[in-house]
């Protein structure tokens, strides 16, 4: 499968399979919902374009819950407009307690919608971002650990190959998940100083 399609597949499946699964917590209530706005999505798009310091060959990216949620919801909406159906609805991304927490509803071929939740952690390993899906569930059923390991591997592999598409080698130096924000720092090893 071409890298481009693999990356698109991960972004399509990531919200579905990495959906918030905190320790027995329910799906975030309306009081804790992350708002969706075009402005937040545009901020993230701009951060992705401007995050590289070309002189030093470094980058620093700080993404908020609202920016990621808005970006993914609007991208999913664009895809749904082209395909006439939306696989994932009501997507939410939250960063809390050192975890990336995702939730949403999977619109299936039957008239049912399944709540999907997952929690993942991110760490730096050998200069690359390594994402490990800790827990996930579809409806009330937990996803088996073997499937979570496979999903973690696919996500990490796709992230590792993504820099090839931007024609720059990327070395991740740090990642930190705080309350409402994720920070990723590193350097572009393909940029000459």
C-alpha positions in Angstrom: 0.0 0.0 0.0 1.5 3.4 -0.9 2.7 5.5 2.0 0.2 8.3 1.2 -2.7 5.9 1.4 -1.3 4.3 4.6 -1.1 7.7 6.2 -4.6 8.6 5.1 -5.8 5.2 6.5 -4.1 5.9 9.8 -5.7 9.3 10.1 -9.1 7.8 9.2 -8.7 4.9 11.6 -6.8 6.7 14.4 -9.9 8.5 15.7 -11.9 5.3 15.4 -9.4 3.0 17.1 -7.7 5.4 19.5 -10.8 6.6 21.1 -10.9 7.6 24.8 -10.8 4.7 27.2 -9.9 6.3 30.5 -10.0 4.0 33.5 -13.7 3.1 33.5 -14.6 6.7 32.7 -17.6 7.5 30.6 -17.4 9.3 27.3 -16.8 13.0 28.1 -20.0 14.7 29.0 -21.3 17.9 27.3 -19.6 20.0 30.0 -16.2 18.7 29.0 -16.7 18.7 25.3 -14.0 20.3 23.1 -15.5 23.0 20.9 -15.0 22.7 17.1 -14.2 25.8 15.1 -12.8 26.6 11.7 -10.5 29.1 13.5 -8.9 26.4 15.7 -8.4 24.1 12.7 -6.8 27.0 10.7 -4.5 27.7 13.7 -3.2 24.1 13.6 -2.7 24.1 9.8 -0.7 27.3 10.2 1.3 25.9 13.1 2.2 22.8 10.9 3.4 25.1 8.1 5.3 27.6 10.3 6.7 25.3 13.0 10.1 24.8 11.5 12.9 27.2 12.3 14.8 26.9 8.9 18.0 28.6 10.2 18.5 26.1 13.0 16.7 23.2 11.4 14.5 22.7 14.5 10.8 22.5 15.0 8.4 22.9 18.0 4.8 22.1 17.7 2.2 22.8 20.4 -1.3 21.4 19.7 -4.4 22.0 21.8 -7.4 19.8 22.3 -9.5 22.3 20.4 -7.1 22.6 17.4 -6.8 18.8 16.9 -10.5 18.1 17.4 -11.5 20.9 15.0 -8.9 19.9 12.4 -9.9 16.2 12.4 -13.7 17.0 12.5 -13.4 19.3 9.6 -11.2 16.9 7.6 -13.6 14.1 8.3 -16.5 16.3 7.2 -14.7 17.1 3.9 -14.1 13.4 3.2 -17.7 12.6 4.0 -18.9 15.3 1.5 -16.9 13.5 -1.2 -18.0 10.0 -0.2 -21.6 10.7 1.0 -21.1 9.0 4.3 -19.0 9.6 7.4 -17.3 6.8 9.2 -16.7 8.7 12.4 -19.0 11.2 14.0 -18.8 13.4 17.1 -15.0 13.1 17.3 -13.2 14.5 20.4 -9.5 14.7 21.2 -8.3 15.5 24.6 -4.8 15.5 26.2 -4.9 14.8 29.9 -2.9 12.9 32.5 0.0 12.2 30.1 -2.4 10.5 27.6 -4.0 11.3 24.3 -7.6 10.5 24.7 -9.9 10.1 21.7 -13.7 9.4 21.5 -16.4 9.4 18.9 -19.2 7.4 17.3 -18.7 5.0 14.5 -21.4 5.1 12.0 -21.8 1.5 10.8 -23.6 0.0 7.8 -26.4 -1.0 10.1 -28.6 1.7 11.7 -26.5 1.5 14.9 -23.8 3.9 16.1 -21.1 2.5 18.3 -19.3 4.7 20.9 -15.6 4.2 20.4 -12.9 5.2 23.0 -9.2 4.9 23.3 -6.2 6.2 25.2 -2.6 6.3 24.0 0.7 7.5 25.2 3.5 9.0 23.1 7.1 8.8 23.8 10.4 9.3 21.9 12.3 6.2 21.0 15.5 6.4 18.8 14.5 9.9 17.6 11.1 8.9 16.5 7.6 9.3 17.9 6.3 6.1 19.3 2.6 5.9 20.0 1.3 3.1 22.2 -2.4 2.5 22.5 -3.0 1.5 26.1 -6.7 0.9 26.1 -9.6 1.0 23.7 -13.1 -0.2 23.5 -16.0 -0.3 21.0 -19.3 0.1 22.8 -18.8 -1.8 26.0 -16.3 -4.3 24.6 -12.6 -3.8 25.2 -10.3 -4.3 22.2 -7.9 -7.1 22.8 -4.2 -6.3 23.7 -2.9 -8.1 20.5 -5.0 -5.8 18.3 -3.9 -2.7 20.3 -0.2 -3.7 19.8 -0.8 -4.1 16.1 -2.6 -0.7 15.9 0.3 0.9 17.9 2.8 -0.6 15.4 0.9 0.7 12.4 0.5 4.2 13.8 4.2 4.4 14.8 5.3 3.1 11.4 3.1 5.6 9.6 4.4 8.5 11.7 8.0 7.3 11.0 7.4 7.3 7.3 5.5 10.6 7.2 8.7 12.8 6.9 9.5 11.0 3.6 6.4 12.7 2.2 7.7 16.2 3.2 11.2 15.4 1.9 12.8 16.0 5.2 14.3 13.7 7.8 12.8 14.3 11.2 14.3 13.5 14.6 11.9 13.9 17.5 13.7 15.1 20.6 10.8 15.4 23.0 7.1 15.0 23.5 5.1 16.1 26.4 1.3 15.6 27.0 0.0 18.2 29.4 -3.5 19.2 30.3 -5.2 20.2 27.1 -2.0 20.3 25.0 0.6 18.2 23.4 4.1 19.5 22.7 6.4 17.9 20.2 9.9 19.1 19.5 12.7 18.0 17.3 14.9 18.8 14.4 14.9 18.5 10.7 18.0 16.6 9.9 17.6 17.1 6.1 17.9 20.9 6.4 21.4 22.3 5.9 22.4 25.1 8.3 
